[in-house]
Each structure stands twice: as structure tokens, then as C-alpha cells.
Amino acid sequence: MRALFVTNQRKTEFYSPWARKMEESGAKIFWISVGERWTDYLLRQGWDRSRILDLSQLSSRWTKAFVPTNEEKTRIERIDRRAEIGLKNALVMDRELGLIAEWNIEAYGQIAALEIG
């Protein structure tokens, strides 16, 4: 089993030990971090850097409209079909995304899907 956690200012410290228990049970854990602060926190907690996608490093790509190529669209659709609740749905559950007008949630989801897939 694989599980994806998205950092959140109020829940990351709760998610990390929970994710560790899941990992101990055999799950492969992956993280999407929305900022350097949380990436640093996860690294201090012993999470492998290769399992953390730090979206803050990609902010110049997802703070404006993103127009995927046809190949990228195909990859995004394939990834989203395989996800149980859909990657975009998982990402937009982070309430912080809606608070900053410059952030483009559609682009955020697409960039994340391309980086993951």
C-alpha cells in the first residue's frame, strides 16, 4: 500500500507519527510539502528526502496559470484516474490553498501530478 500526506500547518505534527506507524506496517509513505518549513520539519523527523515533494521549490510554476502540453495532459489524466479520490481533490482539501489569491489551484494540482507521476 502507498499513502500520500499533504503538509498542513495544524496537522503535520499529527500526521507524521501516524504515517510512521503506517510505514512500520509496510506502507510506502509519500509527502507533499507546501513549504520549506514543513520540508525541514519532515527531514528532522527522519523522513527520506526522496519521499518528499516540496512544492515551494516549484512555486514559479504553480502561482500562475499552467497550460500543460498534450503529453502532460495525458499523464495528468492517467494519474488522476488511478488515484482513489483524485489528486486534485486531495490537494484542494488543504484550506490554505484558497487563502492566497495568487495561487492557481488548478496549476498546483497539475504540477503536483506531473512531479509525482
DSSP file (Angstrom, degrees, kcal/mol; ACC not computed):
  #  RESIDUE AA STRUCTURE BP1 BP2  ACC     N-H-->O    O-->H-N    N-H-->O    O-->H-N    TCO  KAPPA ALPHA  PHI   PSI    X-CA   Y-CA   Z-CA
    1    1 A M              0   0    0      0, 0.0    27,-2.8     0, 0.0     2,-0.4   0.000 360.0 360.0 360.0 144.6    0.0    0.0    0.0
    2    2 A R  E     -a   28   0A   0     25,-0.2     2,-0.4    27,-0.0    27,-0.2  -0.945 360.0-167.9-119.0 144.6    1.1    3.6   -0.7
    3    3 A A  E     -a   29   0A   0     25,-2.7    27,-2.5    -2,-0.4     2,-0.5  -0.989   7.8-152.4-134.8 144.2   -0.1    6.6    1.2
    4    4 A L  E     -a   30   0A   0     -2,-0.4     2,-0.4    25,-0.2    27,-0.2  -0.960   9.3-170.0-118.5 129.8    0.2   10.3    0.4
    5    5 A F  E     -a   31   0A   0     25,-2.4    27,-2.6    -2,-0.5     2,-0.5  -0.940   9.9-151.6-116.5 141.9    0.2   13.0    3.1
    6    6 A V  E     -a   32   0A   0     -2,-0.4    27,-0.2    25,-0.2     9,-0.1  -0.954  27.5-115.3-111.5 128.9    0.0   16.8    2.4
    7    7 A T        -     0   0    0     25,-2.8     2,-0.3    -2,-0.5    32,-0.0  -0.262  35.6-178.5 -63.8 151.1    1.6   19.0    5.0
    8    8 A N    >>  -     0   0    0      1,-0.0     4,-2.3    30,-0.0     3,-0.7  -0.982  35.2-122.7-152.8 138.0   -0.7   21.3    6.8
    9    9 A Q  T 34 S+     0   0    0     -2,-0.3     4,-0.1     1,-0.3    -1,-0.0   0.735 111.1  33.3 -60.0 -23.6    0.1   23.9    9.5
   10   10 A R  T 34 S+     0   0    0      2,-0.1    -1,-0.3     1,-0.0     4,-0.1   0.581 127.3  33.5-107.1 -11.2   -2.2   22.4   12.1
   11   11 A K  T X> S+     0   0    0     -3,-0.7     4,-3.1     2,-0.1     3,-0.8   0.575  85.8  88.9-124.1 -10.9   -2.0   18.7   11.3
   12   12 A T  H 3X S+     0   0    0     -4,-2.3     4,-2.5     1,-0.3    -3,-0.1   0.902  90.8  53.1 -59.2 -41.4    1.5   17.8   10.0
   13   13 A E  H 34 S+     0   0    0     -5,-0.3    -1,-0.3     1,-0.2    -2,-0.1   0.777 114.1  43.8 -66.2 -24.5    2.8   17.2   13.5
   14   14 A F  H <> S+     0   0    0     -3,-0.8     4,-1.3     2,-0.1    -2,-0.2   0.868 113.2  51.3 -80.5 -42.8   -0.1   14.8   14.0
   15   15 A Y  H  X S+     0   0    0     -4,-3.1     4,-3.5     1,-0.2     5,-0.3   0.871  99.1  65.3 -63.8 -38.3    0.3   13.1   10.6
   16   16 A S  H  X S+     0   0    0     -4,-2.5     4,-2.3     1,-0.2    -1,-0.2   0.922 105.4  39.4 -58.7 -52.3    4.0   12.4   10.9
   17   17 A P  H  > S+     0   0    0      0, 0.0     4,-2.0     0, 0.0    -1,-0.2   0.881 117.4  51.7 -65.3 -34.0    3.8    9.8   13.8
   18   18 A W  H  X S+     0   0    0     -4,-1.3     4,-2.0     2,-0.2    -2,-0.2   0.937 110.8  47.4 -64.1 -46.2    0.6    8.3   12.3
   19   19 A A  H  X S+     0   0    0     -4,-3.5     4,-2.5     1,-0.2    -1,-0.2   0.870 108.4  56.1 -62.3 -37.3    2.4    8.0    8.9
   20   20 A R  H  X S+     0   0    0     -4,-2.3     4,-2.3    -5,-0.3    -1,-0.2   0.908 106.6  49.6 -62.5 -41.7    5.4    6.4   10.7
   21   21 A K  H  X S+     0   0    0     -4,-2.0     4,-1.1     2,-0.2    -1,-0.2   0.903 110.7  50.1 -63.5 -40.6    3.1    3.8   12.2
   22   22 A M  H  <>S+     0   0    0     -4,-2.0     5,-2.2     1,-0.2     3,-0.4   0.912 109.8  51.0 -62.6 -41.3    1.7    3.1    8.8
   23   23 A E  H ><5S+     0   0    0     -4,-2.5     3,-1.9     1,-0.2    -2,-0.2   0.900 105.8  54.9 -62.5 -41.5    5.2    2.8    7.4
   24   24 A E  H 3<5S+     0   0    0     -4,-2.3    -1,-0.2     1,-0.3    -2,-0.2   0.770 104.4  55.9 -62.7 -25.6    6.1    0.3   10.2
   25   25 A S  T 3<5S-     0   0    0     -4,-1.1    -1,-0.3    -3,-0.4    -2,-0.2   0.405 132.4 -91.2 -87.4   1.9    3.1   -1.8    9.0
   26   26 A G  T < 5S+     0   0    0     -3,-1.9    -3,-0.2     1,-0.3     2,-0.1   0.402  79.9 137.6 108.3  -2.5    4.6   -1.9    5.5
   27   27 A A      < -     0   0    0     -5,-2.2     2,-0.6    -6,-0.1    -1,-0.3  -0.481  52.7-128.6 -75.9 147.0    3.0    1.1    3.7
   28   28 A K  E     -a    2   0A   0    -27,-2.8   -25,-2.7    -2,-0.1     2,-0.4  -0.877  29.2-152.6 -93.3 121.6    5.1    3.3    1.5
   29   29 A I  E     -a    3   0A   0     -2,-0.6     2,-0.3   -27,-0.2   -25,-0.2  -0.804  15.7-178.5-103.9 135.3    4.7    6.9    2.7
   30   30 A F  E     -a    4   0A   0    -27,-2.5   -25,-2.4    -2,-0.4     2,-0.4  -0.943   9.5-153.4-128.3 151.6    5.0    9.9    0.5
   31   31 A W  E     -ab   5  52A   0     20,-3.0    22,-2.8    -2,-0.3     2,-0.5  -0.956  11.6-157.7-126.6 142.8    4.6   13.6    1.4
   32   32 A I  E     -ab   6  53A   0    -27,-2.6   -25,-2.8    -2,-0.4     2,-0.5  -0.990  21.1-162.1-112.5 119.9    3.7   16.7   -0.5
   33   33 A S  E     - b   0  54A   0     20,-2.9    22,-2.7    -2,-0.5    23,-0.5  -0.871  14.9-161.7-104.9 133.2    5.1   19.7    1.4
   34   34 A V  S    S+     0   0    0     -2,-0.5     2,-0.3    20,-0.2    -1,-0.1   0.399  73.5  18.9 -93.3   3.5    3.7   23.2    0.6
   35   35 A G  S  > S-     0   0    0      1,-0.1     4,-2.0    21,-0.0     3,-0.4  -0.986  74.9-109.2-167.7 158.3    6.7   25.0    2.1
   36   36 A E  H  > S+     0   0    0     -2,-0.3     4,-3.1     1,-0.2     5,-0.3   0.856 113.1  62.8 -58.3 -37.0   10.3   24.8    3.2
   37   37 A R  H  > S+     0   0    0      1,-0.2     4,-2.0     2,-0.2    -1,-0.2   0.924 108.6  40.4 -55.5 -46.1    9.3   25.0    6.8
   38   38 A W  H  > S+     0   0    0     -3,-0.4     4,-2.6     2,-0.2    -1,-0.2   0.837 112.5  54.7 -76.4 -31.7    7.4   21.7    6.6
   39   39 A T  H  X S+     0   0    0     -4,-2.0     4,-2.4     2,-0.2    -2,-0.2   0.946 110.4  47.1 -62.5 -46.6   10.0   20.0    4.4
   40   40 A D  H  X S+     0   0    0     -4,-3.1     4,-2.4     1,-0.2    -2,-0.2   0.902 111.1  52.3 -60.2 -41.5   12.6   20.9    7.1
   41   41 A Y  H  X S+     0   0    0     -4,-2.0     4,-1.6    -5,-0.3    -2,-0.2   0.943 110.3  47.5 -59.5 -48.4   10.3   19.6    9.8
   42   42 A L  H  <>S+     0   0    0     -4,-2.6     5,-2.4     1,-0.2     4,-0.3   0.899 111.1  51.0 -62.4 -40.7    9.8   16.2    7.9
   43   43 A L  H ><5S+     0   0    0     -4,-2.4     3,-1.5     1,-0.2    -1,-0.2   0.908 108.6  51.4 -63.0 -41.5   13.6   15.9    7.4
   44   44 A R  H 3<5S+     0   0    0     -4,-2.4    -1,-0.2     1,-0.3    -2,-0.2   0.809 105.3  57.4 -64.0 -28.4   14.2   16.5   11.1
   45   45 A Q  T 3<5S-     0   0    0     -4,-1.6    -1,-0.3    -5,-0.2    -2,-0.2   0.485 125.3-104.3 -80.5  -2.7   11.6   13.8   11.8
   46   46 A G  T < 5 +     0   0    0     -3,-1.5    -3,-0.2     1,-0.3     2,-0.2   0.581  66.3 153.2  94.4  10.5   13.7   11.3    9.7
   47   47 A W      < -     0   0    0     -5,-2.4    -1,-0.3     1,-0.1     2,-0.2  -0.524  52.0-106.3 -74.5 141.5   11.6   11.2    6.6
   48   48 A D    >   -     0   0    0     -2,-0.2     3,-2.0     1,-0.1     4,-0.1  -0.481  18.8-136.4 -69.6 130.3   13.6   10.3    3.4
   49   49 A R  G >  S+     0   0    0      1,-0.3     3,-1.7    -2,-0.2    -1,-0.1   0.820 102.9  63.7 -57.5 -32.7   14.1   13.4    1.2
   50   50 A S  G 3  S+     0   0    0      1,-0.3    -1,-0.3     3,-0.1    -2,-0.1   0.642 100.2  53.4 -69.5 -12.2   13.2   11.2   -1.9
   51   51 A R  G <  S+     0   0    0     -3,-2.0   -20,-3.0   -21,-0.1     2,-0.5   0.290  95.3  82.6-102.3   8.1    9.7   10.7   -0.5
   52   52 A I  E <   -b   31   0A   0     -3,-1.7     2,-0.8   -22,-0.2   -20,-0.2  -0.957  58.9-162.7-118.7 119.6    9.0   14.5   -0.1
   53   53 A L  E     -b   32   0A   0    -22,-2.8   -20,-2.9    -2,-0.5     2,-1.0  -0.891  11.8-157.6 -97.6 109.3    7.8   16.6   -2.9
   54   54 A D  E >   -b   33   0A   0     -2,-0.8     3,-1.3   -22,-0.2     4,-0.2  -0.759   9.3-173.5 -91.6 100.1    8.5   20.2   -1.8
   55   55 A L  G >  S+     0   0    0    -22,-2.7     3,-1.7    -2,-1.0     7,-0.2   0.701  76.3  74.3 -68.8 -19.2    6.1   22.3   -3.9
   56   56 A S  G >  S+     0   0    0    -23,-0.5     3,-1.0     1,-0.3    -1,-0.3   0.809  89.8  60.1 -64.3 -25.2    7.6   25.5   -2.7
   57   57 A Q  G <  S+     0   0    0     -3,-1.3    -1,-0.3     1,-0.2    -2,-0.2   0.639 109.0  43.8 -72.7 -13.4   10.6   24.8   -4.9
   58   58 A L  G X> S+     0   0    0     -3,-1.7     3,-2.7    -4,-0.2     4,-1.1   0.226  76.4 119.4-111.4  10.9    8.2   24.8   -7.9
   59   59 A S  H <>  +     0   0    0     -3,-1.0     4,-1.3     1,-0.3    -1,-0.1   0.765  66.4  63.3 -57.2 -29.7    6.2   27.9   -6.9
   60   60 A S  H 34 S+     0   0    0      1,-0.2    -1,-0.3    -4,-0.2    -2,-0.1   0.762 107.0  47.2 -66.5 -20.0    7.1   29.9  -10.0
   61   61 A R  H <4 S+     0   0    0     -3,-2.7     3,-0.3     1,-0.1    -1,-0.2   0.788 118.2  36.6 -89.1 -30.3    5.2   27.2  -12.0
   62   62 A W  H  < S+     0   0    0     -4,-1.1    42,-1.8    -7,-0.2    46,-0.3   0.377  98.3  74.2-109.5   7.1    2.1   27.0   -9.9
   63   63 A T  S  < S+     0   0    0     -4,-1.3     2,-0.3    40,-0.2    -1,-0.2   0.415 103.6  40.3 -93.8   2.9    1.5   30.6   -8.9
   64   64 A K  S    S-     0   0    0     -3,-0.3    40,-0.2    40,-0.1    43,-0.0  -0.883 109.1 -65.9-137.2 171.0    0.3   31.4  -12.4
   65   65 A A        -     0   0    0     -2,-0.3     2,-0.5     1,-0.1    -2,-0.1  -0.288  48.4-152.8 -59.0 142.5   -1.8   29.6  -15.0
   66   66 A F        -     0   0    0     -4,-0.1    -1,-0.1    -3,-0.0    44,-0.1  -0.981   8.2-163.8-122.0 127.7   -0.2   26.4  -16.3
   67   67 A V        -     0   0    0     -2,-0.5     2,-0.0    40,-0.0     6,-0.0  -0.888  17.5-150.4-113.2 100.7   -1.0   25.1  -19.8
   68   68 A P        -     0   0    0      0, 0.0    43,-0.0     0, 0.0    -2,-0.0  -0.345  16.2-115.6 -70.5 149.7    0.1   21.5  -20.0
   69   69 A T     >  -     0   0    0      1,-0.1     4,-2.7    -2,-0.0     5,-0.2  -0.260  36.1 -99.7 -69.4 169.5    1.2   20.0  -23.2
   70   70 A N  H  > S+     0   0    0      1,-0.2     4,-2.2     2,-0.2     5,-0.2   0.898 126.9  51.2 -59.7 -40.0   -1.0   17.2  -24.7
   71   71 A E  H  > S+     0   0    0      2,-0.2     4,-2.2     1,-0.2    -1,-0.2   0.919 110.8  47.8 -63.4 -43.1    1.5   14.7  -23.3
   72   72 A E  H  > S+     0   0    0      2,-0.2     4,-2.9     1,-0.2    -2,-0.2   0.898 109.4  53.6 -64.7 -40.4    1.3   16.3  -19.9
   73   73 A K  H  X S+     0   0    0     -4,-2.7     4,-2.6     1,-0.2    -1,-0.2   0.921 108.7  49.7 -58.6 -44.0   -2.5   16.3  -20.0
   74   74 A T  H  X S+     0   0    0     -4,-2.2     4,-2.3     2,-0.2    -1,-0.2   0.919 112.2  47.5 -61.3 -44.7   -2.5   12.6  -20.8
   75   75 A R  H  X S+     0   0    0     -4,-2.2     4,-2.6     2,-0.2     5,-0.2   0.919 111.9  50.1 -63.0 -43.9   -0.2   11.9  -17.9
   76   76 A I  H  X S+     0   0    0     -4,-2.9     4,-2.7     1,-0.2    -2,-0.2   0.926 111.9  47.6 -61.3 -45.6   -2.3   14.0  -15.5
   77   77 A E  H  X S+     0   0    0     -4,-2.6     4,-2.3     2,-0.2    -1,-0.2   0.903 112.2  49.8 -63.1 -41.5   -5.5   12.2  -16.6
   78   78 A R  H  X S+     0   0    0     -4,-2.3     4,-1.5     2,-0.2    -2,-0.2   0.924 113.2  46.2 -63.8 -44.4   -3.8    8.8  -16.2
   79   79 A I  H  X S+     0   0    0     -4,-2.6     4,-1.1     1,-0.2    -2,-0.2   0.931 113.2  49.3 -63.2 -45.7   -2.5    9.7  -12.7
   80   80 A D  H  < S+     0   0    0     -4,-2.7     3,-0.3     1,-0.2    -1,-0.2   0.870 107.7  54.2 -65.3 -36.8   -5.9   11.1  -11.6
   81   81 A R  H  < S+     0   0    0     -4,-2.3    -1,-0.2     1,-0.2    -2,-0.2   0.865 109.4  48.6 -63.6 -35.2   -7.8    8.1  -12.8
   82   82 A R  H  < S+     0   0    0     -4,-1.5     2,-0.3    -3,-0.2    -1,-0.2   0.694  92.0  92.9 -79.9 -18.7   -5.6    5.8  -10.7
   83   83 A A  S  < S-     0   0    0     -4,-1.1     4,-0.0    -3,-0.3    -4,-0.0  -0.588  76.7-135.4 -79.1 135.8   -5.9    7.9   -7.6
   84   84 A E  S    S+     0   0    0     -2,-0.3    -1,-0.1     1,-0.2    -4,-0.0   0.902 101.5  14.2 -59.3 -45.4   -8.8    6.7   -5.3
   85   85 A I  S    S-     0   0    0      1,-0.0    -1,-0.2    -3,-0.0     4,-0.2   0.423 119.1 -98.8-109.7  -0.3  -10.1   10.2   -4.6
   86   86 A G     >  -     0   0    0     -6,-0.1     4,-2.0     3,-0.1     5,-0.2   0.444  23.3-110.3  88.2 130.1   -8.3   12.1   -7.3
   87   87 A L  H  > S+     0   0    0      1,-0.2     4,-2.5     2,-0.2     5,-0.2   0.915 116.5  52.3 -61.0 -45.5   -5.1   14.0   -6.8
   88   88 A K  H  > S+     0   0    0      1,-0.2     4,-2.6     2,-0.2    -1,-0.2   0.913 109.0  51.1 -59.5 -41.8   -6.7   17.4   -7.3
   89   89 A N  H  > S+     0   0    0     -4,-0.2     4,-0.6     1,-0.2    -1,-0.2   0.894 110.1  49.8 -62.5 -39.3   -9.4   16.6   -4.7
   90   90 A A  H >< S+     0   0    0     -4,-2.0     3,-0.6     1,-0.2     4,-0.2   0.913 113.4  46.1 -64.8 -41.8   -6.7   15.6   -2.2
   91   91 A L  H >< S+     0   0    0     -4,-2.5     3,-1.7     1,-0.2     6,-0.2   0.893 107.0  55.1 -70.9 -39.5   -4.8   18.8   -2.7
   92   92 A V  H 3< S+     0   0    0     -4,-2.6    -1,-0.2     1,-0.3    -2,-0.2   0.593  88.2  79.4 -74.7  -6.5   -7.7   21.2   -2.6
   93   93 A M  T << S+     0   0    0     -3,-0.6     2,-1.0    -4,-0.6    -1,-0.3   0.719  71.0  94.3 -67.5 -18.6   -8.6   19.8    0.8
   94   94 A D    X   -     0   0    0     -3,-1.7     3,-1.7    -4,-0.2     4,-0.4  -0.650  68.6-158.8 -75.2 106.2   -5.8   22.0    2.1
   95   95 A R  G >  S+     0   0    0     -2,-1.0     3,-0.8     1,-0.3     4,-0.4   0.745  83.6  71.4 -61.0 -24.5   -7.8   25.1    3.1
   96   96 A E  G >> S+     0   0    0      1,-0.2     3,-1.4     2,-0.2     4,-0.6   0.807  84.9  68.7 -63.1 -28.6   -4.6   27.2    2.9
   97   97 A L  G X4 S+     0   0    0     -3,-1.7     3,-0.7     1,-0.3    -1,-0.2   0.864  97.6  50.3 -60.1 -36.4   -4.6   27.0   -0.9
   98   98 A G  G <4 S+     0   0    0     -3,-0.8    -1,-0.3    -4,-0.4    -2,-0.2   0.555  97.9  70.0 -79.3  -7.1   -7.8   29.1   -1.2
   99   99 A L  G <4 S+     0   0    0     -3,-1.4     2,-0.7    -4,-0.4    -1,-0.2   0.677  87.2  65.4 -87.4 -17.5   -6.4   31.8    1.0
  100  100 A I    X<  -     0   0    0     -3,-0.7     3,-1.8    -4,-0.6    -1,-0.1  -0.904  66.7-158.6-113.2 110.6   -3.8   33.2   -1.3
  101  101 A A  T 3  S+     0   0    0     -2,-0.7    -1,-0.1     1,-0.3    -2,-0.0   0.769  87.8  62.3 -59.4 -29.8   -5.2   34.8   -4.4
  102  102 A E  T 3  S+     0   0    0      2,-0.1     2,-0.3   -38,-0.0    -1,-0.3   0.702  83.9  95.0 -72.3 -17.1   -2.0   34.4   -6.4
  103  103 A W    <   -     0   0    0     -3,-1.8     2,-0.8    -6,-0.2   -40,-0.2  -0.570  66.6-148.9 -78.7 135.6   -2.0   30.7   -6.1
  104  104 A N     >  -     0   0    0    -42,-1.8     4,-2.8    -2,-0.3     5,-0.2  -0.889   7.4-166.5-105.1 103.1   -3.6   28.8   -9.0
  105  105 A I  H  > S+     0   0    0     -2,-0.8     4,-2.6     1,-0.2     5,-0.2   0.872  87.4  53.3 -62.1 -39.0   -5.1   25.6   -7.6
  106  106 A E  H  > S+     0   0    0      2,-0.2     4,-2.3     1,-0.2    -1,-0.2   0.943 112.6  44.1 -59.9 -47.4   -5.6   24.0  -11.0
  107  107 A A  H  > S+     0   0    0      2,-0.2     4,-3.2     1,-0.2     5,-0.3   0.897 110.8  56.1 -63.8 -40.0   -1.9   24.6  -11.8
  108  108 A Y  H  X S+     0   0    0     -4,-2.8     4,-2.3   -46,-0.3    -2,-0.2   0.932 110.3  44.4 -56.6 -49.2   -0.9   23.4   -8.3
  109  109 A G  H  X S+     0   0    0     -4,-2.6     4,-2.3     2,-0.2    -1,-0.2   0.898 115.1  48.0 -64.2 -41.3   -2.8   20.1   -8.9
  110  110 A Q  H  X S+     0   0    0     -4,-2.3     4,-2.3    -5,-0.2    -2,-0.2   0.929 112.9  46.9 -67.2 -45.3   -1.4   19.6  -12.4
  111  111 A I  H  X S+     0   0    0     -4,-3.2     4,-2.5     1,-0.2     5,-0.2   0.922 112.8  50.3 -62.8 -43.6    2.2   20.4  -11.4
  112  112 A A  H  X S+     0   0    0     -4,-2.3     4,-2.5    -5,-0.3     5,-0.2   0.927 110.0  50.4 -60.2 -44.9    2.0   18.1   -8.4
  113  113 A A  H  X S+     0   0    0     -4,-2.3     4,-3.0     1,-0.2    -1,-0.2   0.912 111.8  47.4 -60.6 -43.0    0.6   15.3  -10.6
  114  114 A L  H  < S+     0   0    0     -4,-2.3    -1,-0.2     1,-0.2    -2,-0.2   0.888 113.3  48.0 -67.1 -38.7    3.4   15.7  -13.1
  115  115 A E  H  < S+     0   0    0     -4,-2.5    -2,-0.2    -5,-0.2    -1,-0.2   0.864 117.4  42.2 -70.3 -35.1    6.1   15.7  -10.4
  116  116 A I  H  <        0   0    0     -4,-2.5    -2,-0.2    -5,-0.2    -3,-0.2   0.919 360.0 360.0 -74.8 -45.4    4.6   12.7   -8.7
  117  117 A G     <        0   0    0     -4,-3.0    -1,-0.2    -5,-0.2    -2,-0.2   0.459 360.0 360.0 -83.6 360.0    3.9   10.7  -11.9
